[in-house]
Amino acid sequence: MATARRQHGFTIIEILVVIAVLAILAAMLFPVLVQAREAARRSVCQSNLRQIGMAFTQYVSDFDGAYPSTGNYNLWQGRYWRWSLQPYLAYGRWRNTNSPNPDFGALGSDRNVLWCPSDYTAEQVWEHTSYAYARCFYQAPEQIARMTGRLSAFTDPAPPVVQREAALAFPSQKVLVAEWLSNHEAPKNASWWSWEGGRNHLFADGHIRYLKARSILPATNGFPDVNVTVGGIGGRDIP
């Protein structure tokens, strides 16, 4: 008589061991996946800045070497300077003429070249405009020299003065446009008024670099604030 073969199933202990191993593997892989995702987003951000850099080059060429200056001393904020560059960018938004402030409340797709996909603040508050235009490019160096307060970029009503490409002394060291917040590393709420974090920077010569805040030279207000670089458009933001 043949002996019946005993069917063997998994015990609860074996199942728990498998679950524990899978949990350990997941814990090991998760940070790697997060880093890979952030690296991809940072690459998208750099691609955005590359397009923005080309748009500035075309603008300056069309306006006899002059950088954008609309008479608005808050032009550095993305929701303002985007309109000057719109003809040169793949930017599918337009002014909402029914809005109390037609520069804000824009219509059209929010997913655009002015938004870094890691910038959740801009997504919620600033109409997906992640990048700021250095104030040095539309105000005179002597005006910049007086902006020694942390909030000068918001509160100083100095009338804009057109600045020209010929005034650049260090184009490879002067930031033209950069992310306002530290979107790719903690603390992500660190702005140009903090020595923490890091961000992508577009320099006046068109190259892009990811730099820690501590790599930027102190500005007139004592922060790594490329809005108010010592020397203005003729100054430099990195050694």
C-alpha positions in Angstrom: 0.0 0.0 0.0 1.4 3.4 -1.0 2.2 5.8 1.7 0.2 9.0 1.4 2.4 12.1 0.8 1.9 14.8 3.4 1.1 18.2 1.8 3.3 20.9 3.3 2.0 24.5 3.5 3.6 27.7 4.9 3.5 28.1 8.6 2.5 31.4 10.2 6.1 31.9 11.3 7.4 31.4 7.8 4.9 33.9 6.4 5.9 36.4 9.1 9.6 36.0 8.2 8.8 36.6 4.5 6.8 39.7 5.4 9.7 41.0 7.6 12.2 40.5 4.8 10.0 42.3 2.3 9.6 45.2 4.8 13.3 45.4 5.2 13.9 45.5 1.5 11.2 48.1 1.0 12.8 50.3 3.7 16.2 50.0 2.0 14.8 50.8 -1.5 12.4 53.6 -0.6 15.1 56.3 0.1 16.8 55.3 -3.2 13.6 55.7 -5.1 12.9 59.0 -3.5 16.4 60.2 -4.4 15.9 59.1 -8.0 12.6 60.8 -8.2 14.0 64.1 -6.8 17.0 63.9 -9.2 14.6 63.6 -12.1 12.6 66.6 -10.9 15.8 68.6 -10.4 16.7 67.8 -14.0 13.3 69.1 -15.2 13.9 72.2 -13.2 17.3 72.7 -14.8 15.7 72.2 -18.2 13.2 74.9 -17.4 16.0 77.3 -16.5 17.8 76.5 -19.7 14.7 77.5 -21.7 14.3 80.7 -19.5 18.0 81.5 -20.2 17.5 81.3 -23.9 14.4 83.5 -23.6 16.4 86.2 -21.8 19.1 86.0 -24.5 16.5 86.6 -27.2 14.8 89.4 -25.2 18.1 91.2 -24.6 19.0 90.9 -28.2 15.7 92.4 -29.3 15.9 95.3 -26.9 19.4 96.5 -27.7 21.1 94.9 -24.7 18.6 95.9 -22.1 17.2 93.5 -19.5 13.4 93.4 -18.7 12.2 96.4 -16.8 8.6 97.3 -16.7 8.6 100.1 -14.0 7.4 97.6 -11.3 10.0 97.4 -8.5 8.5 93.9 -7.6 9.3 92.6 -11.1 11.7 90.0 -9.6 8.6 87.9 -8.5 7.7 85.3 -11.1 4.1 86.4 -11.4 5.3 89.7 -12.8 8.4 89.1 -15.0 6.7 86.1 -16.7 4.8 88.5 -19.0 7.9 90.2 -20.3 9.4 86.8 -21.3 6.1 85.2 -22.5 6.7 85.9 -26.3 10.0 84.0 -26.0 8.8 81.0 -23.8 6.6 78.0 -24.3 4.3 79.6 -21.7 0.6 78.7 -22.3 -1.0 81.2 -19.9 -2.5 84.6 -20.4 -3.6 87.5 -18.3 -7.0 87.4 -16.8 -8.3 90.9 -17.7 -11.2 90.5 -15.3 -8.9 90.0 -12.3 -8.3 93.0 -9.9 -4.6 92.5 -10.7 -4.3 91.2 -14.3 -0.7 90.1 -13.6 -2.1 87.6 -11.2 -5.0 85.2 -11.7 -3.7 84.0 -15.0 -5.7 81.7 -17.2 -4.5 78.5 -18.9 -2.5 75.5 -17.9 -0.6 75.6 -14.6 1.9 73.0 -15.7 4.5 75.2 -17.5 8.1 76.1 -17.9 8.0 78.5 -14.9 7.1 75.8 -12.4 9.5 73.3 -10.7 7.6 70.1 -10.0 9.2 69.9 -6.5 7.9 73.4 -5.6 4.7 72.7 -3.7 4.5 76.3 -2.4 4.4 77.8 -5.9 1.8 75.2 -6.8 -0.5 76.4 -4.1 0.3 80.1 -3.7 2.3 81.6 -6.6 0.4 80.3 -9.7 3.1 77.8 -10.4 5.9 80.4 -10.7 8.9 78.9 -9.0 11.7 81.2 -10.3 12.7 84.7 -9.3 14.5 87.3 -11.5 17.4 89.0 -9.7 16.5 92.6 -9.0 20.0 93.7 -9.9 19.0 93.5 -13.6 16.5 96.3 -13.4 17.8 98.6 -10.6 21.0 100.6 -10.5 24.0 99.4 -8.4 23.7 102.5 -6.1 20.0 101.6 -5.4 21.0 98.1 -4.6 23.7 99.3 -2.2 21.0 101.0 -0.1 18.9 97.8 0.2 20.4 96.4 3.4 17.1 95.2 5.0 15.9 91.6 4.8 12.6 92.8 3.2 14.1 95.4 0.9 13.1 93.3 -2.1 9.5 93.8 -1.1 9.4 97.1 0.6 11.9 99.4 -1.1 10.0 101.5 -3.7 13.1 102.6 -5.6 12.1 103.4 -9.2 13.5 100.8 -11.6 16.4 101.8 -13.8 17.1 99.9 -17.1 20.2 97.8 -16.9 22.2 96.6 -19.9 24.2 93.5 -20.7 27.4 95.7 -21.1 27.3 96.4 -17.4 28.0 92.8 -16.5 31.5 92.4 -15.2 31.2 88.7 -14.1 28.5 87.1 -16.3 29.6 83.6 -15.2 29.3 84.5 -11.5 26.2 86.7 -11.5 22.9 84.9 -11.0 20.1 86.1 -13.4 17.3 83.7 -12.3 17.0 81.1 -9.6 14.6 79.0 -7.6 13.2 81.1 -4.8 12.9 78.1 -2.4 15.1 75.2 -1.6 12.8 72.8 -3.4 15.1 69.8 -3.7 16.6 69.4 -0.2 15.6 70.2 3.3 14.6 72.6 4.6 12.3 73.1 1.6 11.0 76.4 3.0 14.4 78.0 3.0 14.4 81.1 0.7 17.2 83.5 -0.4 17.0 84.9 3.1 18.4 81.8 4.6 21.8 80.1 4.7 20.2 76.7 4.6 19.2 74.5 1.7 20.2 74.8 -2.0 18.7 75.5 -5.4 19.2 75.7 -9.1 20.7 78.9 -10.5 20.8 80.4 -14.0 23.8 82.6 -14.5 23.9 85.6 -16.8 26.2 83.7 -19.2 23.5 81.0 -19.6 25.0 78.2 -17.6 23.1 76.5 -14.8 24.4 75.2 -11.5 22.9 73.6 -8.4 24.4 75.4 -5.4 24.1 75.2 -1.7 23.1 78.5 -0.1 26.4 78.7 1.7 28.2 78.7 -1.7 26.6 82.2 -2.4 28.4 85.3 -1.4 26.7 87.6 1.2 24.5 90.2 -0.4 23.9 93.8 0.8 21.5 92.4 3.4 23.9 89.8 4.7 22.0 86.9 3.1 22.7 84.7 0.0 20.2 87.0 -1.8 21.0 87.4 -5.4 18.4 90.1 -5.7 20.7 92.5 -4.0 24.2 91.4 -4.9 27.0 93.7 -3.7 27.8 95.8 -6.7 24.5 95.2 -8.4 24.6 93.9 -12.0 28.4 94.5 -11.9 28.9 92.3 -8.9 29.1 88.6 -8.4 27.3 85.9 -6.4 29.9 83.2 -6.3 33.7 83.6 -5.7 
